[in-house]
C-alpha cells in the first residue's frame, strides 16, 4: 500500500528522491527493516498474551532436556506471519500474482498449523490435528498453486519447465506431472521445516538462511541482464518475490530475538508449516525447486533421519522380531542432543551447515 501511495505521489508531483520507490533493492531493504521492527516491538506484548493462554504441551517421547520448556507459549508463528504480511503489503506490488501466491501459502499453511496448535493446547487433543487433514491442506494448496501457474497467462512462458542446477542450457519439462510435482514439493518442504522445529532457534534460523538464498535467486531471475548472463530462467515479476523474501528473512531474525536459547516463545506448527510452504512456493515460482536439496539441505537431512529411522526399525523388527534404530532419536537434532551436545552448539552448527549449503547453491550459478 505504501508503495502505491509513494508511486502516486511521485507520478503526480515528481518530488526529488521519490523515484527510489521503483527500485527493488530499496523495497527489499525497507521490507526487511519493517519486518524486523514489527517483531521486535510487537513481540514482548504478544508473548505476554500467549503465555497467559497457550502453553505448549511437552511430548512424552521428547528428550529429558525438553522438560524445562514446559512453560513456553506456542503459536509464535503468528508473530512471524503478522510481520511478513504487513511488510509485504506496505512495500511490494501486492497485486502481482507472484506475491500473493507466496502470501497465500503463508496464510493457508499458517492457518492449518494454528488449528493444529490450538487443538493441542486448548482442546487438549493429543497429537493435535490429524495428519490426514494436514495432508489434505497441503494437497489443496499444491493444487491451487499448480493449477493457477499452469493456466494463468502470466506464467505461460515457462509453465511446466524448470532449470536444472549444474547444467548450462538444459531445461527439464515436467509435462503433465507438473501439478503432482508442485503438490509433492509443497508437502515435503512444509513437513521438513515442521520436523526441524525442535530446538530453540533452529527452524527460524535455518529458514532465514534458506529464504535469504532464495531472495538472491529471485532478484537475479527478475533481472533480464543477470538472468541471461547466469543462464537462469528470466521470470518477469520475480523481483517482487525478493521483496517478500527479505520480509520473511527479517521476520525470522526478529523472532530469533525471543526464540534463541533459552527461548521465551516457540513458533509451533503455525510458524513451521507457514515457513515451509513459503520456501516451497518461492522455489517453484522462480524455477529453483530442484536446487532445494542443496539449499535446504538441513531440512532434507532432518527428514531423511526420520524416514531412515522408521524404515530401519520396521525392517529389523520384521527380520529379527525386535526393531533397532540407526539414531538415538529422530529427527537428527535430537540424536545429537541425546549424545550430550548442548542445545546451543547443535543449533549453531546446523546454522553453519545451512550457510555452507547456501554458498554451495550460489556456486551453481557459475557451474552452469
PAVEXTI-654164 format. One record per residue (C-alpha): residue in one letter; residue number from 1; y, z, x. Coordinates in pm, whole numbers, plus 50000, padded with zeros to 5 digits. Last residue first. Example, Ala and Ser with C-alpha at 12.3 -4.5 7.8 and 13.67 -1.06 7.14 Angstrom:
# residues 2
lomi S; mise 2; north 49894; up 50714; east 51367
lomi A; mise 1; north 49550; up 50780; east 51230
END
This chain:
# residues 368
lomi X; mise 368; north 47601; up 48479; east 52619
lomi X; mise 367; north 47596; up 48733; east 52898
lomi X; mise 366; north 47973; up 48783; east 52889
lomi X; mise 365; north 47985; up 48922; east 52535
lomi X; mise 364; north 47652; up 49097; east 52592
lomi X; mise 363; north 47830; up 49331; east 52831
lomi X; mise 362; north 48013; up 49486; east 52538
lomi X; mise 361; north 47680; up 49599; east 52396
lomi X; mise 360; north 47582; up 49756; east 52729
lomi X; mise 359; north 47912; up 49945; east 52729
lomi X; mise 358; north 47838; up 50078; east 52380
lomi X; mise 357; north 47487; up 50171; east 52489
lomi X; mise 356; north 47632; up 50374; east 52777
lomi X; mise 355; north 47873; up 50542; east 52533
lomi X; mise 354; north 47586; up 50633; east 52298
lomi X; mise 353; north 47388; up 50778; east 52590
lomi X; mise 352; north 47688; up 50992; east 52684
lomi X; mise 351; north 47719; up 51109; east 52324
lomi X; mise 350; north 47347; up 51197; east 52324
lomi X; mise 349; north 47404; up 51397; east 52641
lomi X; mise 348; north 47698; up 51576; east 52478
lomi X; mise 347; north 47493; up 51667; east 52172
lomi X; mise 346; north 47191; up 51791; east 52364
lomi X; mise 345; north 47403; up 51998; east 52603
lomi X; mise 344; north 47599; up 52158; east 52318
lomi X; mise 343; north 47276; up 52258; east 52141
lomi X; mise 342; north 47139; up 52434; east 52446
lomi X; mise 341; north 46811; up 52284; east 52573
lomi X; mise 340; north 46514; up 52516; east 52525
lomi X; mise 339; north 46231; up 52271; east 52472
lomi X; mise 338; north 46264; up 52345; east 52100
lomi X; mise 337; north 46613; up 52195; east 52105
lomi X; mise 336; north 46490; up 51894; east 52298
lomi X; mise 335; north 46239; up 51819; east 52024
lomi X; mise 334; north 46502; up 51894; east 51757
lomi X; mise 333; north 46720; up 51613; east 51895
lomi X; mise 332; north 46428; up 51370; east 51864
lomi X; mise 331; north 46393; up 51390; east 51487
lomi X; mise 330; north 46124; up 51525; east 51499
lomi X; mise 329; north 45957; up 51835; east 51638
lomi X; mise 328; north 45755; up 51927; east 51946
lomi X; mise 327; north 45715; up 51554; east 51994
lomi X; mise 326; north 45397; up 51345; east 52007
lomi X; mise 325; north 45219; up 51550; east 51742
lomi X; mise 324; north 44855; up 51600; east 51654
lomi X; mise 323; north 44679; up 51599; east 51319
lomi X; mise 322; north 44336; up 51756; east 51288
lomi X; mise 321; north 44037; up 51582; east 51131
lomi X; mise 320; north 43968; up 51391; east 51450
lomi X; mise 319; north 44023; up 51026; east 51359
lomi X; mise 318; north 44214; up 51055; east 51029
lomi X; mise 317; north 44415; up 51352; east 51153
lomi X; mise 316; north 44491; up 51166; east 51474
lomi X; mise 315; north 44622; up 50865; east 51281
lomi X; mise 314; north 44824; up 51070; east 51032
lomi X; mise 313; north 44993; up 51269; east 51307
lomi X; mise 312; north 45053; up 50957; east 51514
lomi X; mise 311; north 45215; up 50778; east 51219
lomi X; mise 310; north 45438; up 51073; east 51126
lomi X; mise 309; north 45556; up 51141; east 51481
lomi X; mise 308; north 45606; up 50772; east 51555
lomi X; mise 307; north 45824; up 50728; east 51246
lomi X; mise 306; north 46030; up 51041; east 51317
lomi X; mise 305; north 46087; up 50951; east 51683
lomi X; mise 304; north 46164; up 50593; east 51586
lomi X; mise 303; north 46446; up 50708; east 51357
lomi X; mise 302; north 46609; up 50923; east 51625
lomi X; mise 301; north 46572; up 50645; east 51880
lomi X; mise 300; north 46732; up 50393; east 51644
lomi X; mise 299; north 47026; up 50624; east 51573
lomi X; mise 298; north 47084; up 50659; east 51946
lomi X; mise 297; north 47052; up 50280; east 51986
lomi X; mise 296; north 47347; up 50208; east 51759
lomi X; mise 295; north 47498; up 49953; east 51998
lomi X; mise 294; north 47160; up 49831; east 52122
lomi X; mise 293; north 46952; up 49822; east 51804
lomi X; mise 292; north 47278; up 49730; east 51625
lomi X; mise 291; north 47325; up 49399; east 51807
lomi X; mise 290; north 47124; up 49214; east 51543
lomi X; mise 289; north 47381; up 49328; east 51285
lomi X; mise 288; north 47661; up 49153; east 51472
lomi X; mise 287; north 47760; up 48895; east 51211
lomi X; mise 286; north 48108; up 49040; east 51149
lomi X; mise 285; north 48026; up 49119; east 50784
lomi X; mise 284; north 47677; up 49247; east 50864
lomi X; mise 283; north 47796; up 49485; east 51137
lomi X; mise 282; north 48065; up 49624; east 50905
lomi X; mise 281; north 47812; up 49666; east 50624
lomi X; mise 280; north 47566; up 49857; east 50842
lomi X; mise 279; north 47824; up 50086; east 51002
lomi X; mise 278; north 47975; up 50165; east 50660
lomi X; mise 277; north 47629; up 50240; east 50516
lomi X; mise 276; north 47561; up 50485; east 50795
lomi X; mise 275; north 47899; up 50654; east 50764
lomi X; mise 274; north 47860; up 50708; east 50389
lomi X; mise 273; north 47499; up 50828; east 50423
lomi X; mise 272; north 47598; up 51077; east 50694
lomi X; mise 271; north 47907; up 51207; east 50516
lomi X; mise 270; north 47777; up 51297; east 50172
lomi X; mise 269; north 47436; up 51371; east 50322
lomi X; mise 268; north 47591; up 51682; east 50472
lomi X; mise 267; north 47912; up 51675; east 50676
lomi X; mise 266; north 47883; up 52022; east 50825
lomi X; mise 265; north 48156; up 52285; east 50839
lomi X; mise 264; north 48290; up 52553; east 51073
lomi X; mise 263; north 48071; up 52433; east 51358
lomi X; mise 262; north 47997; up 52639; east 51669
lomi X; mise 261; north 47960; up 52382; east 51812
lomi X; mise 260; north 48177; up 52088; east 51716
lomi X; mise 259; north 48234; up 52030; east 51343
lomi X; mise 258; north 48589; up 52154; east 51288
lomi X; mise 257; north 48774; up 51941; east 51542
lomi X; mise 256; north 48483; up 51697; east 51512
lomi X; mise 255; north 48617; up 51606; east 51167
lomi X; mise 254; north 48931; up 51472; east 51332
lomi X; mise 253; north 48717; up 51257; east 51560
lomi X; mise 252; north 48518; up 51131; east 51260
lomi X; mise 251; north 48838; up 51046; east 51071
lomi X; mise 250; north 48957; up 50890; east 51396
lomi X; mise 249; north 48665; up 50649; east 51414
lomi X; mise 248; north 48664; up 50568; east 51042
lomi X; mise 247; north 49036; up 50479; east 51041
lomi X; mise 246; north 48983; up 50274; east 51356
lomi X; mise 245; north 48701; up 50083; east 51188
lomi X; mise 244; north 48907; up 50010; east 50877
lomi X; mise 243; north 49181; up 49850; east 51087
lomi X; mise 242; north 48914; up 49653; east 51276
lomi X; mise 241; north 48782; up 49533; east 50940
lomi X; mise 240; north 49124; up 49380; east 50881
lomi X; mise 239; north 49069; up 49167; east 51192
lomi X; mise 238; north 48763; up 49034; east 51012
lomi X; mise 237; north 48994; up 48825; east 50797
lomi X; mise 236; north 48886; up 48488; east 50927
lomi X; mise 235; north 48548; up 48520; east 51093
lomi X; mise 234; north 48513; up 48338; east 51423
lomi X; mise 233; north 48149; up 48362; east 51528
lomi X; mise 232; north 48103; up 48470; east 51891
lomi X; mise 231; north 48115; up 48234; east 52187
lomi X; mise 230; north 48345; up 48455; east 52396
lomi X; mise 229; north 48615; up 48191; east 52443
lomi X; mise 228; north 48591; up 48070; east 52084
lomi X; mise 227; north 48607; up 48423; east 51942
lomi X; mise 226; north 48897; up 48518; east 52168
lomi X; mise 225; north 49105; up 48218; east 52064
lomi X; mise 224; north 49017; up 48236; east 51693
lomi X; mise 223; north 49099; up 48608; east 51666
lomi X; mise 222; north 48913; up 48781; east 51382
lomi X; mise 221; north 48587; up 48796; east 51578
lomi X; mise 220; north 48765; up 48974; east 51866
lomi X; mise 219; north 48910; up 49242; east 51637
lomi X; mise 218; north 48578; up 49293; east 51462
lomi X; mise 217; north 48391; up 49321; east 51793
lomi X; mise 216; north 48631; up 49591; east 51906
lomi X; mise 215; north 48601; up 49773; east 51575
lomi X; mise 214; north 48223; up 49755; east 51601
lomi X; mise 213; north 48245; up 49934; east 51934
lomi X; mise 212; north 48467; up 50205; east 51786
lomi X; mise 211; north 48221; up 50226; east 51497
lomi X; mise 210; north 47939; up 50311; east 51738
lomi X; mise 209; north 48142; up 50571; east 51928
lomi X; mise 208; north 48270; up 50741; east 51612
lomi X; mise 207; north 47919; up 50743; east 51465
lomi X; mise 206; north 47785; up 50911; east 51781
lomi X; mise 205; north 48042; up 51188; east 51748
lomi X; mise 204; north 48000; up 51239; east 51373
lomi X; mise 203; north 47620; up 51240; east 51392
lomi X; mise 202; north 47601; up 51488; east 51682
lomi X; mise 201; north 47898; up 51716; east 51619
lomi X; mise 200; north 47694; up 52026; east 51539
lomi X; mise 199; north 47326; up 51935; east 51531
lomi X; mise 198; north 47112; up 51782; east 51257
lomi X; mise 197; north 47280; up 51465; east 51136
lomi X; mise 196; north 47064; up 51213; east 51323
lomi X; mise 195; north 46829; up 51169; east 51027
lomi X; mise 194; north 47120; up 51077; east 50799
lomi X; mise 193; north 47250; up 50830; east 51057
lomi X; mise 192; north 46909; up 50660; east 51055
lomi X; mise 191; north 46887; up 50663; east 50674
lomi X; mise 190; north 47219; up 50476; east 50645
lomi X; mise 189; north 47106; up 50234; east 50917
lomi X; mise 188; north 46769; up 50151; east 50762
lomi X; mise 187; north 46884; up 50112; east 50402
lomi X; mise 186; north 47187; up 49898; east 50489
lomi X; mise 185; north 46986; up 49680; east 50729
lomi X; mise 184; north 46694; up 49637; east 50487
lomi X; mise 183; north 46914; up 49544; east 50191
lomi X; mise 182; north 47101; up 49287; east 50401
lomi X; mise 181; north 46768; up 49144; east 50524
lomi X; mise 180; north 46639; up 49114; east 50167
lomi X; mise 179; north 46963; up 48923; east 50084
lomi X; mise 178; north 46934; up 48684; east 50380
lomi X; mise 177; north 46564; up 48601; east 50340
lomi X; mise 176; north 46654; up 48282; east 50153
lomi X; mise 175; north 46798; up 48133; east 50470
lomi X; mise 174; north 46807; up 48386; east 50753
lomi X; mise 173; north 46985; up 48135; east 50978
lomi X; mise 172; north 46998; up 48214; east 51351
lomi X; mise 171; north 47275; up 48080; east 51568
lomi X; mise 170; north 47213; up 47990; east 51933
lomi X; mise 169; north 47501; up 47872; east 52149
lomi X; mise 168; north 47533; up 48148; east 52406
lomi X; mise 167; north 47233; up 48374; east 52357
lomi X; mise 166; north 47250; up 48736; east 52483
lomi X; mise 165; north 47307; up 48875; east 52131
lomi X; mise 164; north 47211; up 48643; east 51846
lomi X; mise 163; north 47482; up 48543; east 51600
lomi X; mise 162; north 47423; up 48523; east 51227
lomi X; mise 161; north 47378; up 48266; east 50954
lomi X; mise 160; north 47326; up 48350; east 50586
lomi X; mise 159; north 47691; up 48294; east 50484
lomi X; mise 158; north 47857; up 48138; east 50787
lomi X; mise 157; north 48131; up 47926; east 50629
lomi X; mise 156; north 48052; up 48045; east 50274
lomi X; mise 155; north 48209; up 48391; east 50315
lomi X; mise 154; north 48541; up 48309; east 50147
lomi X; mise 153; north 48352; up 48101; east 49890
lomi X; mise 152; north 48181; up 48412; east 49743
lomi X; mise 151; north 47817; up 48335; east 49656
lomi X; mise 150; north 47622; up 48471; east 49951
lomi X; mise 149; north 47872; up 48741; east 50051
lomi X; mise 148; north 47872; up 48877; east 49697
lomi X; mise 147; north 47494; up 48854; east 49656
lomi X; mise 146; north 47422; up 49039; east 49980
lomi X; mise 145; north 47686; up 49308; east 49937
lomi X; mise 144; north 47586; up 49381; east 49577
lomi X; mise 143; north 47213; up 49360; east 49651
lomi X; mise 142; north 47246; up 49589; east 49951
lomi X; mise 141; north 47436; up 49843; east 49742
lomi X; mise 140; north 47159; up 49836; east 49481
lomi X; mise 139; north 46892; up 49874; east 49749
lomi X; mise 138; north 47069; up 50176; east 49894
lomi X; mise 137; north 47110; up 50336; east 49551
lomi X; mise 136; north 46744; up 50273; east 49464
lomi X; mise 135; north 46641; up 50422; east 49797
lomi X; mise 134; north 46838; up 50738; east 49725
lomi X; mise 133; north 46678; up 50750; east 49380
lomi X; mise 132; north 46330; up 50712; east 49530
lomi X; mise 131; north 46405; up 50983; east 49786
lomi X; mise 130; north 46457; up 51236; east 49501
lomi X; mise 129; north 46794; up 51409; east 49518
lomi X; mise 128; north 46784; up 51756; east 49666
lomi X; mise 127; north 46488; up 51871; east 49875
lomi X; mise 126; north 46455; up 52192; east 49677
lomi X; mise 125; north 46672; up 52173; east 49367
lomi X; mise 124; north 46909; up 52470; east 49378
lomi X; mise 123; north 47147; up 52311; east 49124
lomi X; mise 122; north 47450; up 52411; east 49331
lomi X; mise 121; north 47347; up 52361; east 49694
lomi X; mise 120; north 47050; up 52125; east 49682
lomi X; mise 119; north 47154; up 51912; east 49385
lomi X; mise 118; north 47516; up 51909; east 49502
lomi X; mise 117; north 47409; up 51781; east 49844
lomi X; mise 116; north 47202; up 51498; east 49691
lomi X; mise 115; north 47473; up 51408; east 49440
lomi X; mise 114; north 47725; up 51404; east 49725
lomi X; mise 113; north 47499; up 51176; east 49931
lomi X; mise 112; north 47481; up 50933; east 49641
lomi X; mise 111; north 47859; up 50940; east 49614
lomi X; mise 110; north 47901; up 50887; east 49987
lomi X; mise 109; north 47662; up 50596; east 49952
lomi X; mise 108; north 47888; up 50424; east 49699
lomi X; mise 107; north 48224; up 50544; east 49838
lomi X; mise 106; north 48158; up 50430; east 50195
lomi X; mise 105; north 47983; up 50108; east 50090
lomi X; mise 104; north 48264; up 50019; east 49850
lomi X; mise 103; north 48514; up 50079; east 50128
lomi X; mise 102; north 48325; up 49837; east 50351
lomi X; mise 101; north 48321; up 49577; east 50073
lomi X; mise 100; north 48686; up 49656; east 50000
lomi X; mise 99; north 48795; up 49563; east 50347
lomi X; mise 98; north 48601; up 49240; east 50393
lomi X; mise 97; north 48709; up 49127; east 50045
lomi X; mise 96; north 49080; up 49143; east 50148
lomi X; mise 95; north 49274; up 49316; east 49870
lomi X; mise 94; north 49303; up 49621; east 50099
lomi X; mise 93; north 49527; up 49440; east 50342
lomi X; mise 92; north 49515; up 49748; east 50560
lomi X; mise 91; north 49762; up 50026; east 50642
lomi X; mise 90; north 49806; up 50260; east 50347
lomi X; mise 89; north 49487; up 50200; east 50151
lomi X; mise 88; north 49284; up 50214; east 50473
lomi X; mise 87; north 49437; up 50544; east 50576
lomi X; mise 86; north 49387; up 50699; east 50232
lomi X; mise 85; north 49024; up 50583; east 50210
lomi X; mise 84; north 48928; up 50694; east 50557
lomi X; mise 83; north 49084; up 51040; east 50531
lomi X; mise 82; north 48920; up 51102; east 50193
lomi X; mise 81; north 48580; up 50980; east 50316
lomi X; mise 80; north 48591; up 51209; east 50620
lomi X; mise 79; north 48694; up 51510; east 50410
lomi X; mise 78; north 48422; up 51434; east 50155
lomi X; mise 77; north 48173; up 51422; east 50441
lomi X; mise 76; north 48227; up 51794; east 50474
lomi X; mise 75; north 47979; up 51828; east 50188
lomi X; mise 74; north 47838; up 52148; east 50344
lomi X; mise 73; north 47973; up 52497; east 50397
lomi X; mise 72; north 47817; up 52699; east 50680
lomi X; mise 71; north 47676; up 53044; east 50606
lomi X; mise 70; north 47314; up 52968; east 50700
lomi X; mise 69; north 47408; up 52810; east 51031
lomi X; mise 68; north 47276; up 53105; east 51235
lomi X; mise 67; north 46927; up 53029; east 51106
lomi X; mise 66; north 46947; up 52691; east 51280
lomi X; mise 65; north 46846; up 52839; east 51614
lomi X; mise 64; north 46500; up 52915; east 51469
lomi X; mise 63; north 46424; up 52540; east 51441
lomi X; mise 62; north 46420; up 52397; east 51085
lomi X; mise 61; north 46091; up 52392; east 50893
lomi X; mise 60; north 46220; up 52624; east 50619
lomi X; mise 59; north 46529; up 52410; east 50569
lomi X; mise 58; north 46857; up 52603; east 50571
lomi X; mise 57; north 47061; up 52588; east 50249
lomi X; mise 56; north 47415; up 52451; east 50299
lomi X; mise 55; north 47683; up 52668; east 50139
lomi X; mise 54; north 47897; up 52505; east 49868
lomi X; mise 53; north 48135; up 52724; east 49665
lomi X; mise 52; north 48355; up 52966; east 49857
lomi X; mise 51; north 48299; up 52790; east 50188
lomi X; mise 50; north 48394; up 52459; east 50026
lomi X; mise 49; north 48746; up 52574; east 49937
lomi X; mise 48; north 48801; up 52738; east 50275
lomi X; mise 47; north 48682; up 52420; east 50448
lomi X; mise 46; north 48925; up 52210; east 50243
lomi X; mise 45; north 49211; up 52443; east 50330
lomi X; mise 44; north 49134; up 52413; east 50702
lomi X; mise 43; north 49063; up 52035; east 50698
lomi X; mise 42; north 49368; up 51900; east 50514
lomi X; mise 41; north 49597; up 51908; east 50818
lomi X; mise 40; north 49348; up 51800; east 51087
lomi X; mise 39; north 49162; up 51551; east 50867
lomi X; mise 38; north 49484; up 51388; east 50744
lomi X; mise 37; north 49633; up 51376; east 51093
lomi X; mise 36; north 49331; up 51193; east 51234
lomi X; mise 35; north 49318; up 50940; east 50950
lomi X; mise 34; north 49690; up 50866; east 50984
lomi X; mise 33; north 49672; up 50826; east 51362
lomi X; mise 32; north 49381; up 50580; east 51334
lomi X; mise 31; north 49541; up 50384; east 51051
lomi X; mise 30; north 49863; up 50350; east 51250
lomi X; mise 29; north 49677; up 50239; east 51563
lomi X; mise 28; north 49480; up 49975; east 51376
lomi X; mise 27; north 49800; up 49875; east 51195
lomi X; mise 26; north 49977; up 49808; east 51522
lomi X; mise 25; north 49678; up 49618; east 51666
lomi X; mise 24; north 49656; up 49403; east 51352
lomi X; mise 23; north 50012; up 49282; east 51399
lomi X; mise 22; north 50188; up 49186; east 51076
lomi X; mise 21; north 50355; up 49528; east 51047
lomi X; mise 20; north 50529; up 49462; east 51379
lomi X; mise 19; north 50763; up 49226; east 51198
lomi X; mise 18; north 50956; up 49531; east 51074
lomi X; mise 17; north 51131; up 49570; east 51408
lomi X; mise 16; north 51463; up 49422; east 51301
lomi X; mise 15; north 51529; up 49415; east 50927
lomi X; mise 14; north 51434; up 49085; east 50755
lomi X; mise 13; north 51576; up 49187; east 50415
lomi X; mise 12; north 51332; up 49035; east 50167
lomi X; mise 11; north 51038; up 48934; east 50386
lomi X; mise 10; north 51054; up 49252; east 50594
lomi X; mise 9; north 51100; up 49477; east 50290
lomi X; mise 8; north 50800; up 49313; east 50119
lomi X; mise 7; north 50593; up 49349; east 50437
lomi X; mise 6; north 50683; up 49717; east 50454
lomi X; mise 5; north 50572; up 49769; east 50094
lomi X; mise 4; north 50254; up 49562; east 50139
lomi X; mise 3; north 50154; up 49759; east 50448
lomi X; mise 2; north 50238; up 50089; east 50281
lomi X; mise 1; north 50000; up 50000; east 50000
END
